[in-house]
Amino acid sequence: MELAVIGKSEFVTGFRLAGISKVYETTDIKATESVIKSVLEDRSVGILVMHNDDISNLPELLRKNLNESVQPTVVALGGSGAGSNLRDKIKQAVGVDLWK
C-alpha cells in the first residue's frame, strides 16, 4: 500500500522531499476534485493525506465519500477545522484499536 498526498504546493512539498512518490499538487478546487476521484480508484493507495481546509472546501458528497472511505484511509492534517482523528481512522481501516 502506498501513501498519496493531495494539496497546494506549500502542503505537499515536505512529503515530496520525504520521498513520497504519489504527490499531487493542485491549485484549485476543480483540480483537487479530479485528482481525488482518480486516487480513490487507485487500489495501490492505502492512505490519502490532505489538508483539512482543502477537504472543507469540497462538495458535500465528495467530503462524505472521503469521510467514509476505508481504502484509502483519508487523514486530514492542519487547518482551522477539527480535522480527522488519526486513531479513529486507523481503527476504521484496521478494525482494531491499536492503542489498547
Helices and strands as residue ranges (DSSP letters): E 2-7, H 9-17, E 22-25, H 29-41, E 45-51, H 52-56, H 60-68, E 73-77, H 86-94
